[in-house]
Amino acid sequence: MTSGALDHIRLTDRPLVVCDVDDVVLEFLAPFQAYLLSRGHRLIPRSFRLHGNIVSAAGDALAEAAVSQLILDFFDAQEHWQTPLGPAIESLKTLSTTADIVFLTAMPPSYVAQRRRLLDRLDLGYPLVASLDPKGPLVQALHAGRPLPVAFVDDMVRNLHSVGESVSGCLLVHLMPESEMHRMAPAAGDHVRRAADWDEATLLIGAHIAPG
């Protein structure tokens, strides 16, 4: 686990909602596709992954290192491209009346300043943790076994499973946008609740964290 990654988080005595950012709170895939076009590349959704599916103008698949660099370049420029996913802002504001909200984004910490500025500009000033470490141990350390409800929202099955293995009793909510690529995502399993949109996710989380 990244040393000191959670030191700035101060939770209250309320339930906790930990939420991924890309393609959960902020659109990622659609603006990334637009960004690729601006760089002379395009995404061909043949599987649920970026590497191997980004091609040059000539139709040649980009090397994995080149794709990784494009993702980092996009993170650097995210403030000019990413927008909220559906009613994420309103939904989180509703949830924040009864729970602490923490963003846990799978992104190199070196780009956290850009993300913080973007979230703040969108009135999403909740605490932010940026880490490439597995999310399960991070949520476990954050919640620290408190006798309070906890929920986790993500679009990636591996992250939902990681948290499910690490945090007993955590509500796992699979939320992702509608796209050709996302339709290729693996099923999360019966222990994960699938939410079609933020309205449904808010109802699921609200019922989980409600008193009694």
C-alpha positions as CSV (number, residue, x, y, z in Angstrom):
1,M,0.0,0.0,0.0
2,T,1.2,3.5,-0.8
3,S,2.8,5.0,2.3
4,G,0.8,7.9,3.6
5,A,-1.9,7.7,0.9
6,L,-4.7,7.9,3.4
7,D,-3.1,10.3,5.9
8,H,-5.2,13.3,4.8
9,I,-8.6,11.5,5.1
10,R,-10.6,12.3,8.2
11,L,-13.8,10.3,8.6
12,T,-16.7,11.2,10.9
13,D,-18.9,8.8,12.8
14,R,-21.2,8.3,9.7
15,P,-21.4,5.5,7.1
16,L,-18.7,5.5,4.4
17,V,-19.2,5.5,0.6
18,V,-16.0,5.0,-1.4
19,C,-16.3,5.8,-5.0
20,D,-14.1,5.3,-8.1
21,V,-13.8,8.3,-10.4
22,D,-13.2,7.3,-14.0
23,D,-16.4,6.1,-15.8
24,V,-18.2,6.3,-12.5
25,V,-18.1,10.0,-11.4
26,L,-16.4,11.4,-14.5
27,E,-16.8,10.2,-18.0
28,F,-13.6,8.5,-19.1
29,L,-14.0,6.4,-22.2
30,A,-16.0,8.8,-24.4
31,P,-13.6,11.8,-23.8
32,F,-10.6,9.6,-24.1
33,Q,-11.8,8.5,-27.5
34,A,-12.2,12.2,-28.5
35,Y,-8.7,12.8,-27.1
36,L,-7.3,9.9,-29.2
37,L,-8.8,11.4,-32.3
38,S,-7.2,14.7,-31.6
39,R,-3.8,12.8,-31.5
40,G,-4.5,11.0,-34.8
41,H,-5.5,7.7,-33.2
42,R,-8.7,5.8,-32.6
43,L,-10.1,3.1,-30.4
44,I,-11.6,0.0,-31.9
45,P,-13.6,-1.8,-29.1
46,R,-12.8,-5.4,-29.7
47,S,-12.5,-6.3,-26.0
48,F,-12.8,-4.7,-22.6
49,R,-9.3,-3.2,-22.5
50,L,-7.5,-0.2,-24.0
51,H,-4.2,-2.0,-24.8
52,G,-4.4,-3.7,-28.1
53,N,-7.4,-1.8,-29.2
54,I,-5.9,1.6,-30.0
55,V,-4.8,2.0,-33.6
56,S,-3.0,4.7,-35.7
57,A,-4.6,6.5,-38.6
58,A,-3.2,3.7,-40.8
59,G,-5.0,1.1,-38.7
60,D,-1.9,-0.3,-37.0
61,A,-2.2,-1.3,-33.4
62,L,-0.1,0.9,-31.1
63,A,2.5,-0.7,-28.9
64,E,1.5,-1.2,-25.3
65,A,4.1,1.3,-24.1
66,A,2.6,3.9,-26.5
67,V,-1.0,3.2,-25.2
68,S,0.2,3.5,-21.6
69,Q,1.8,6.9,-22.4
70,L,-1.4,8.1,-24.1
71,I,-3.3,7.3,-21.0
72,L,-0.9,9.3,-18.9
73,D,-1.0,12.2,-21.3
74,F,-4.8,12.1,-21.0
75,F,-4.6,12.2,-17.2
76,D,-2.4,15.2,-17.6
77,A,-4.9,16.9,-19.8
78,Q,-8.1,15.6,-18.0
79,E,-9.3,19.0,-17.0
80,H,-10.0,19.9,-20.6
81,W,-11.8,16.7,-21.5
82,Q,-13.6,15.0,-18.7
83,T,-17.2,15.8,-17.6
84,P,-19.6,14.3,-15.0
85,L,-21.2,11.0,-15.6
86,G,-25.0,11.4,-15.6
87,P,-26.3,12.9,-12.3
88,A,-23.2,11.9,-10.3
89,I,-22.9,15.4,-8.8
90,E,-26.5,15.4,-7.5
91,S,-26.4,11.8,-6.4
92,L,-23.3,12.3,-4.3
93,K,-24.6,15.4,-2.8
94,T,-27.7,13.4,-1.7
95,L,-25.6,10.6,-0.2
96,S,-23.3,13.1,1.5
97,T,-26.1,14.2,3.8
98,T,-25.9,10.9,5.6
99,A,-22.5,9.5,4.8
100,D,-18.8,10.4,4.3
101,I,-17.8,10.3,0.6
102,V,-14.2,9.4,-0.4
103,F,-13.0,9.2,-4.0
104,L,-10.5,6.3,-4.7
105,T,-9.1,6.7,-8.2
106,A,-6.8,4.2,-9.9
107,M,-4.4,6.8,-11.3
108,P,-0.7,7.6,-10.7
109,P,-0.5,10.0,-7.7
110,S,1.5,12.4,-9.8
111,Y,-1.7,13.5,-11.6
112,V,-3.7,14.1,-8.4
113,A,-3.5,17.9,-8.6
114,Q,-5.1,18.0,-12.0
115,R,-7.9,15.7,-10.8
116,R,-8.4,17.7,-7.6
117,R,-8.8,20.9,-9.6
118,L,-11.3,19.3,-11.9
119,L,-13.4,17.8,-9.1
120,D,-13.4,21.0,-7.2
121,R,-14.5,23.0,-10.2
122,L,-17.4,20.6,-10.5
123,D,-18.4,21.0,-6.9
124,L,-17.1,17.5,-6.0
125,G,-14.9,18.5,-3.2
126,Y,-14.9,15.2,-1.4
127,P,-11.5,13.7,-0.2
128,L,-9.5,12.1,-3.0
129,V,-7.0,9.2,-2.9
130,A,-5.0,8.4,-6.1
131,S,-3.2,5.1,-6.0
132,L,-2.4,2.2,-8.3
133,D,-2.4,-0.3,-5.4
134,P,-5.2,-2.9,-5.1
135,K,-8.3,-1.2,-3.8
136,G,-9.4,-3.8,-1.3
137,P,-6.6,-3.2,1.2
138,L,-7.0,0.6,0.7
139,V,-10.7,0.5,1.6
140,Q,-10.0,-1.9,4.4
141,A,-7.4,0.6,5.9
142,L,-9.7,3.5,5.3
143,H,-12.8,2.0,7.0
144,A,-10.6,0.3,9.7
145,G,-13.2,-2.1,10.8
146,R,-15.6,0.6,12.1
147,P,-19.1,-0.7,13.1
148,L,-20.7,1.4,10.5
149,P,-22.1,0.6,7.0
150,V,-19.7,0.9,4.1
151,A,-20.3,0.9,0.3
152,F,-18.0,0.8,-2.7
153,V,-18.8,1.9,-6.2
154,D,-16.6,1.0,-9.2
155,D,-16.9,0.1,-12.9
156,M,-14.1,-2.5,-12.8
157,V,-14.9,-6.0,-11.6
158,R,-11.4,-6.7,-10.3
159,N,-11.7,-3.7,-8.0
160,L,-15.1,-4.8,-6.7
161,H,-13.8,-8.3,-6.0
162,S,-10.7,-6.8,-4.3
163,V,-12.8,-4.8,-1.9
164,G,-15.2,-7.6,-1.4
165,E,-12.4,-9.9,-0.3
166,S,-10.9,-7.3,2.1
167,V,-14.0,-5.6,3.6
168,S,-16.6,-7.8,5.2
169,G,-20.2,-6.5,4.8
170,C,-19.3,-3.9,2.2
171,L,-22.0,-3.2,-0.3
172,L,-20.4,-3.6,-3.8
173,V,-22.0,-1.6,-6.5
174,H,-21.1,-2.1,-10.2
175,L,-21.8,1.1,-12.1
176,M,-20.5,1.9,-15.6
177,P,-21.6,3.9,-18.6
178,E,-23.3,2.4,-21.6
179,S,-20.8,1.8,-24.5
180,E,-19.9,-0.9,-26.9
181,M,-16.7,-1.6,-24.9
182,H,-18.5,-1.7,-21.6
183,R,-20.9,-4.3,-22.9
184,M,-17.9,-6.6,-23.1
185,A,-17.1,-6.2,-19.4
186,P,-17.1,-9.4,-17.4
187,A,-20.0,-10.1,-15.1
188,A,-19.3,-9.2,-11.5
189,G,-21.1,-12.1,-9.8
190,D,-24.1,-12.4,-7.6
191,H,-22.4,-10.8,-4.6
192,V,-22.1,-7.5,-6.5
193,R,-25.1,-5.3,-7.1
194,R,-25.4,-4.0,-10.7
195,A,-26.7,-0.4,-11.0
196,A,-27.9,0.8,-14.4
197,D,-27.3,4.4,-13.5
198,W,-26.6,6.8,-10.6
199,D,-30.3,7.0,-9.7
200,E,-30.3,3.2,-9.0
201,A,-26.9,3.3,-7.3
202,T,-28.2,6.0,-5.0
203,L,-31.2,3.9,-4.0
204,L,-29.0,0.8,-3.4
205,I,-26.5,2.8,-1.3
206,G,-29.2,4.7,0.6
207,A,-30.9,1.5,1.6
208,H,-27.6,0.0,2.8
209,I,-26.5,3.0,4.9
210,A,-29.9,3.9,6.3
211,P,-30.2,3.6,10.1
212,G,-31.6,0.3,11.2
